[in-house]
Amino acid sequence: MSGAPDPDPSPPLVEGRSCGACGVCCLVLTVREPDLQKLPGHRCPHSREHDGCAVYATRPRICRGYYCGWRTMKWVRPTLRPDISHVLVNPVYGLPQPDMAPRDAVGFILLSPAALDAEGLAESVAAAVAADVPTFITTPGPPGFAGPEIQLNELLAMAVWTRDKAALLRALRRYHDECQSGPFVPSEIEGALQDLRDTARLAGQDLPPDGDRRGRCDLHPGVIPQEPAPAKS
C-alpha cells in the first residue's frame, strides 16, 4: 500500500457491508509503510486469523485508510465479500498511464480457482469495464512473490458490449490461468528481497530472475469512486 491518507482516511462505505471475520487484505496485499512492511502472502504480524486485528484500536494509519472495493464500491456485487467469494476487489489510486494523467483503477485478485464461480464476479468486472475504469486481473504468487497482472478493458470490450456473460467468464478463466502460470517476481520491500534470497539459498534453491515488468502494474490500494462514471456512448 502506498500514499499518505487524509486526516480522516476512510472512504465512504457501502451500507450493510462489514468486514466481519474477513482478513484477506491482511494476508494478500503488500504493505510498504514506515510503520508496517509486509510481503504478499504473509499474514500481518498483528492479524489474528478469524479473530481480527490485535492492535485494531491503534492500527497503523495505512490500515485505517484501506477498505477493499467490496466495502467501498456499490457496483461490486454484495456476494463478493473476499473471504466468501475468494475475490479481493482492490482499489488502485493514481495508476500511471502512458502519455496521460494518472487514473484511478481497480484490480480483481482471484485468490483461488473457486473465485471464477463466485456469484457476481462477471457482473462486477463488466461494470468496471463498461465504465472505462482501468480494470486488471491477477492471482497471488507464492508467498513473497507477485504474479503478472492483465488489463481487461480491451480484452473484454466485445463481451461486455454484447452482454455475453458466458464469453466473459471463459475469458476470465483463460486470463486467470495465464496469471497462475507466472512469471512470478519477488515483491520489493527494503530488506525483504535479500531475506527471501538468503532463505532460498539456505534451502538450496534459486529465486527466479527479476526479469522485466511488462504487463504489471503495482496494485497499490487507494480510493476510487463508489460508482463508476457512466459508460461512454
C-alpha positions as CSV (number, residue, x, y, z in Angstrom):
1,M,0.0,0.0,0.0
2,S,1.2,3.5,-0.6
3,G,0.2,7.1,-0.3
4,A,-0.5,9.5,2.6
5,P,-4.0,9.1,3.8
6,D,-6.1,12.2,4.7
7,P,-6.7,13.1,8.4
8,D,-9.8,11.0,8.1
9,P,-8.6,8.5,5.6
10,S,-11.6,6.1,5.4
11,P,-13.5,6.3,2.2
12,P,-17.3,6.3,2.2
13,L,-18.5,2.7,2.9
14,V,-21.4,0.8,1.3
15,E,-24.2,0.5,3.8
16,G,-24.9,-3.0,5.1
17,R,-21.5,-4.5,4.4
18,S,-18.9,-5.2,7.1
19,C,-15.6,-6.9,7.2
20,G,-16.7,-9.4,9.9
21,A,-14.1,-12.1,10.3
22,C,-12.6,-11.5,6.9
23,G,-8.9,-10.7,7.0
24,V,-8.0,-11.3,3.4
25,C,-6.3,-7.9,2.9
26,C,-4.1,-8.6,6.0
27,L,-2.7,-11.7,4.1
28,V,-2.7,-11.0,0.4
29,L,-1.6,-7.4,0.0
30,T,1.9,-5.9,0.0
31,V,2.4,-3.1,2.6
32,R,5.2,-0.6,2.2
33,E,4.9,1.9,5.0
34,P,7.4,3.1,7.6
35,D,5.3,1.7,10.5
36,L,4.3,-1.6,8.7
37,Q,6.0,-3.6,6.0
38,K,4.7,-6.9,4.8
39,L,5.2,-9.1,1.8
40,P,2.3,-10.5,-0.1
41,G,1.1,-14.0,1.1
42,H,2.5,-13.4,4.6
43,R,-0.1,-12.6,7.3
44,C,0.4,-9.2,9.0
45,P,2.0,-9.8,12.4
46,H,-0.9,-8.0,14.1
47,S,-3.5,-10.2,12.3
48,R,-5.2,-13.0,14.3
49,E,-6.7,-15.5,11.9
50,H,-10.6,-15.4,12.2
51,D,-10.2,-13.0,15.1
52,G,-9.4,-9.6,13.7
53,C,-6.5,-7.3,14.5
54,A,-4.6,-7.5,17.7
55,V,-3.9,-3.7,17.6
56,Y,-7.1,-2.6,15.9
57,A,-7.6,0.5,18.2
58,T,-4.0,1.7,17.4
59,R,-3.6,0.0,14.0
60,P,-1.2,1.7,11.5
61,R,-2.5,4.7,9.6
62,I,-2.4,2.9,6.3
63,C,-4.7,0.2,7.7
64,R,-7.2,2.8,8.9
65,G,-7.4,4.2,5.3
66,Y,-7.8,0.9,3.4
67,Y,-11.0,-0.8,2.6
68,C,-11.4,-3.2,-0.3
69,G,-13.7,-2.5,-3.2
70,W,-16.5,-4.7,-1.7
71,R,-16.7,-2.2,1.2
72,T,-16.5,1.0,-0.8
73,M,-18.0,0.4,-4.3
74,K,-21.7,-0.1,-4.7
75,W,-21.3,-1.6,-8.1
76,V,-19.3,-4.5,-6.7
77,R,-21.9,-7.2,-6.1
78,P,-22.9,-7.9,-2.5
79,T,-21.9,-11.6,-2.9
80,L,-18.2,-10.7,-3.4
81,R,-17.0,-10.5,0.2
82,P,-13.4,-11.6,-0.2
83,D,-13.3,-14.5,2.4
84,I,-16.5,-16.0,0.9
85,S,-16.1,-15.3,-2.8
86,H,-12.3,-15.7,-3.0
87,V,-12.2,-12.4,-4.9
88,L,-10.4,-9.4,-3.5
89,V,-11.5,-6.2,-5.3
90,N,-8.6,-3.9,-4.8
91,P,-8.9,-0.1,-5.4
92,V,-5.9,1.4,-7.1
93,Y,-5.2,5.1,-6.7
94,G,-3.3,7.2,-9.3
95,L,-2.2,4.4,-11.7
96,P,0.3,5.9,-14.1
97,Q,-0.9,6.0,-17.7
98,P,1.2,6.3,-20.9
99,D,1.1,9.9,-22.1
100,M,-1.9,10.6,-19.8
101,A,-2.5,11.8,-16.3
102,P,-2.7,9.0,-13.7
103,R,-6.1,7.4,-13.3
104,D,-7.9,5.5,-10.6
105,A,-8.3,1.8,-11.4
106,V,-9.4,-1.5,-9.9
107,G,-7.8,-4.9,-9.6
108,F,-9.7,-8.2,-9.3
109,I,-7.4,-10.5,-7.3
110,L,-8.7,-14.1,-7.8
111,L,-7.5,-15.9,-4.7
112,S,-8.2,-19.4,-5.9
113,P,-9.9,-21.2,-8.8
114,A,-13.1,-21.0,-6.8
115,A,-13.2,-17.3,-7.5
116,L,-14.2,-18.0,-11.1
117,D,-17.5,-19.4,-9.8
118,A,-18.2,-16.5,-7.5
119,E,-21.7,-15.1,-7.9
120,G,-21.4,-11.6,-9.2
121,L,-17.8,-11.7,-10.5
122,A,-18.8,-11.3,-14.1
123,E,-21.2,-8.5,-13.4
124,S,-18.7,-6.6,-11.3
125,V,-15.9,-6.9,-13.9
126,A,-18.4,-5.9,-16.6
127,A,-19.5,-2.8,-14.7
128,A,-15.9,-1.6,-14.3
129,V,-15.0,-2.3,-18.0
130,A,-18.2,-0.7,-19.2
131,A,-17.5,2.5,-17.2
132,D,-13.9,2.7,-18.7
133,V,-12.3,2.2,-15.4
134,P,-8.8,0.6,-15.9
135,T,-9.5,-3.0,-14.8
136,F,-6.9,-5.7,-14.0
137,I,-7.0,-9.3,-13.1
138,T,-4.2,-11.1,-11.1
139,T,-3.7,-14.1,-8.9
140,P,-1.4,-14.4,-5.8
141,G,2.0,-15.8,-6.4
142,P,3.9,-17.9,-3.8
143,P,4.4,-16.1,-0.5
144,G,6.6,-13.1,-1.1
145,F,6.1,-13.0,-4.8
146,A,3.9,-11.1,-7.2
147,G,2.4,-12.5,-10.4
148,P,1.5,-10.9,-13.7
149,E,-1.4,-8.6,-14.0
150,I,-3.5,-8.4,-17.1
151,Q,-5.5,-5.4,-18.1
152,L,-9.0,-6.5,-19.2
153,N,-10.6,-3.4,-20.8
154,E,-9.8,-4.1,-24.4
155,L,-9.8,-7.8,-24.0
156,L,-13.3,-7.9,-22.6
157,A,-14.8,-5.0,-24.5
158,M,-16.8,-7.1,-27.0
159,A,-18.2,-9.5,-24.4
160,V,-19.2,-6.5,-22.2
161,W,-20.7,-4.6,-25.2
162,T,-22.8,-7.7,-26.3
163,R,-23.6,-8.7,-22.7
164,D,-22.2,-12.2,-23.3
165,K,-21.7,-13.4,-19.8
166,A,-20.6,-16.9,-20.9
167,A,-17.8,-15.4,-23.2
168,L,-16.7,-13.0,-20.4
169,L,-16.4,-15.9,-17.9
170,R,-14.5,-18.0,-20.4
171,A,-12.1,-15.1,-20.9
172,L,-11.7,-14.6,-17.2
173,R,-10.8,-18.3,-16.8
174,R,-8.2,-18.1,-19.5
175,Y,-6.6,-15.0,-18.1
176,H,-6.7,-16.5,-14.6
177,D,-4.8,-19.5,-15.9
178,E,-2.3,-17.2,-17.6
179,C,-1.7,-15.3,-14.4
180,Q,-1.2,-18.5,-12.5
181,S,1.5,-19.6,-15.0
182,G,3.7,-16.7,-14.0
183,P,6.3,-15.5,-14.2
184,F,6.5,-14.5,-10.5
185,V,8.9,-12.0,-9.2
186,P,9.9,-11.2,-5.7
187,S,8.0,-8.3,-4.2
188,E,10.2,-5.4,-3.4
189,I,10.3,-4.2,0.2
190,E,13.5,-2.8,1.6
191,G,15.5,-5.7,3.1
192,A,12.8,-8.2,2.4
193,L,14.1,-9.2,-1.0
194,Q,17.5,-10.1,0.4
195,D,15.8,-12.0,3.2
196,L,14.0,-14.1,0.6
197,R,17.2,-14.7,-1.4
198,D,19.0,-15.8,1.8
199,T,16.2,-18.2,2.7
200,A,16.1,-19.7,-0.7
201,R,19.9,-20.1,-0.7
202,L,19.8,-21.9,2.6
203,A,17.2,-24.2,1.1
204,G,19.4,-24.9,-1.9
205,Q,17.0,-23.1,-4.3
206,D,17.4,-20.1,-6.6
207,L,14.9,-17.3,-6.9
208,P,13.7,-16.6,-10.5
209,P,15.4,-13.6,-12.0
210,D,13.7,-10.2,-11.6
211,G,13.0,-10.0,-15.3
212,D,11.1,-7.2,-16.8
213,R,7.7,-5.9,-15.5
214,R,5.8,-5.8,-18.8
215,G,2.1,-6.4,-18.2
216,R,2.4,-5.5,-14.5
217,C,1.1,-2.5,-12.6
218,D,1.8,-2.2,-8.9
219,L,-1.7,-2.6,-7.3
220,H,-1.3,0.0,-4.5
221,P,-4.8,0.3,-2.9
222,G,-6.4,3.6,-2.7
223,V,-9.8,5.2,-3.1
224,I,-11.8,5.3,-6.2
225,P,-15.5,6.4,-6.5
226,Q,-18.2,4.2,-5.2
227,E,-19.8,4.2,-8.6
228,P,-18.0,4.3,-12.0
229,A,-18.7,7.2,-14.3
230,P,-21.4,6.5,-16.9
231,A,-20.1,4.4,-19.8
232,K,-19.0,6.2,-22.9
233,S,-21.6,6.2,-25.6
